[in-house]
Amino acid sequence: MPDAAIVRSATPDDIPALFTLIQALAEYENLSHTVTGNSELLHQHLLGDRAFAQAIVAEVNNQIVGYILFFYTYSTFLTKPGIYLEDLFVLPEYRRQGLGTTLLTYLAQRAVSEDCGRLEWSVLDWNQPAIAFYQGLGADILPDWRTCRVTGAALSQLAATQATNS
């Protein structure tokens, strides 16, 4: 890890840099077209009255160079809370210096200290460097699970569907 690296919770002043990193992650994943939000909404959702997620940043020489964004889940089978890691991203020029491991370790320590039953996340099947990194840290890639997602018009349509007695 770079000598002057600091890992800490995101503050309001970090939001513009954090949103820029989110855009960089989307570009890396060839998903830039799906970014429809903005830094104001990110601020509201991370630090507003009703926070939906939290962020941890990695700072080097007063520059935010990486982050983790996460939120809490719940496992009915474990009857324990869990943490879902939505994003882990480090700028390319800061990779392979231990920042990703440091960020993930920080979150794992938080999960353990809060008696969470699991820490989980998704990885794109083509992202072999990330898969190898995660497996090197002891993560299992679950082959039997598939992500289900409803967004946009389909979400609105589902919300408007009348329940039937079947």
N, C-alpha and C positions, 0 to 999 in steps of 0.2 A: 504494500500500500504506500502511496506517496507520503513522504515525511509529514507534510503539513495538512494531511487530509483530516477533515472533521465530519463525523456522521451525527446528524441531529434531526429533530422534528422540524418540519417545514414551518416557516413563519409567514405572515402576510407579505413581507418584502420578497419572499422567494417565489411567489406565484407566477410572475411573468417568466422567469427563467424556467420554472417547472413546466409551464405550458409549452415553452419552446422545446424542451426535452421530450414532451409528449408528442409534439409534431415530428421531432427527429425519429422517435420510435416508430411512429406511423409510416414515415418514409422508408425506414429500414425494412419494415414488414410489408411494403408495397400496399399500404392501406391509407395513404394520405387522403384519398377521396372520402373516407369515412369520418374524418375529423370535422365535426360540425359545431363543436362548442367553442368556448373562448375563455380567456383567463378570468373574466369576471364571474362566470358560472363556476369555474374551478375553485375560485376563492370562496364563493358561497357554499359550495358542497364540501369543501375541506375545513373551512374555518368559520362558517356561519352558525346561526342559532341552532340549526338542525344539520349537523355534520353527517355525511353519509360515508365518508372515507377519510383516511389519514395518509400522510406522506412523510417519508424520511428522506433526507437529502444527503448527498456526499459533496462536500465543498473542498476545493483545493485552491489556494491562493485567492480567496474571496470570490471564487466562481463555482456555481453549482454545476457539477460535471456528471452527476448520476442521481438516481432516485429509486425509491420503492413506493408504490401506492398500494394500499391494502384496505380491507374492511373485515368486519367480523361476520362469521357464519355460525351455524349451530348444527351439531350432529346429534340426531335423535338416537342413533345406535350407541354412540359413546356417552350420550347425555352430558355433553360438554360443548363449550364454545370452540370455535376454530377461527383461524385467520385465512382469508383468501388473498393471495398476492395477485393483484390485477396487473401490475407492471413492475418490471425490474429493467432498468436501462442505465447504461454507462456510455458516455461519448466514446466513439471509436479510439481516439488518441489516448484515452485513459484506461482502456481495457488491458487485461493481462497484468495488472498491477495490484490485484487483490481487492479492488473496490467492490466488485460484485459479490465476492465472498463476504466481505465485511458487512455490506448492506443486508445480505441474506442471513448472516449470523446474528446481526442485531435484531432482526425480526424474529428469528428462531428463539433467541433468548427472551424476547418479550412474550412469545407464545408459551414458553415453559414457565416463566414467572407468573403468568396469568392463568395457569392450569388449563391451557387449551389442549384439546385432544388431537389436533392436527393443524398442519400448515400445508396448504395446497395451492396449486396454480396450474395453468395450462401453458403449453408450448406448441408452436406451430410445427407440424410434422416435417417440414423441410428445413427447419432451423437446427441443423446438426451440431453447430458449435454450442448452442444453448443446451441442447439435449445432453451432449457430452459433459458440459459444465455441471448441469444439475445432477447427472448420474454420478459424477465424481464427488459430489457432496453428499451422496447417499440417497438421493431421491429415486423413487420408483416411477417409471412412466407406465401409467395404467392403460393397457391395451383394450380393456373391455368397456371403457366409458367413452361416451361421445357427448360433446357439448350441445345442448339445445338452446336455441336463441330465437326470440321473437322481438322484432324491432319495427320502427316506423309504422307504415300503414297496416302491416300485419298485427302489430301490437294494438293499434286502435281498433281494428276489426275484432280481435279477440276480446278486448274490453267491452265492446258493444254487443257481443254475442249473448243472446238470451239462453239461460240454462234450461235444459229440457230434462224431463224425468225419463231416463232410459234405463 
